[in-house]
Amino acid sequence: MADADIVWPGCLSFVGYVPPTGLFSMFSSAKPRVISVSGGQLQHSLHPALSGASREALAAKGDAAWREWSLKDVAQLDGYAYDPRDARCSDHAAVNGGLLDAQLELHSNTELTLTTKLSQKPLRIEFIDAATCEKFKALVEDNKACCAQKFNAQVGDEAKKAQAK
């Protein structure tokens, strides 16, 4: 199976919170981030338009706080206030290994923890509303299936090469 044979689901970019981790995390609070799921990957970064925004103000934006798009038409992000392509975004991070074998632990209807096969540590995400959390959960499941297809195809290709030697 070639990469072109995998039918990746749509993509989603949304505003959420990733609580800080590490030694001094108890002294800092979560900052709003633009989080994107696309092509089996999850990335998040600080967006300049989110600087100083309160949870209440972001929640009041409703559907304007997220945008669905596709890998074949990233122009669907044009005009999105929190476009992750903005060159001024900073503090970029990604889930290592993508969403392969992703597991979700739900803490509430707006908070969950994501763990994956290859990531070194879990990623806790706080959503500004339950509807965005539901969209995210469904998209992770779809991407997880595609990541498994891609991984299994690559393992199969490597096995065929080894047998041919």
Buried (B, 14 or more C-beta within 10 A) or exposed (E): EEEEEBEBBBBBBBBBBBBBEEEEEEEEEBBBBBBBBBBBBBBBBBBEBBEEBEEEEBBEBEEEBBBEBBEEEBEBBEEBBBBBEBEEBEEEBBBBBBBBBBBBEEEEEBBBEBBBBEBEEBBBBBBBBEBBBEBBBEBBEBBBBBBBBBBEBEEEEEEEEEEEE
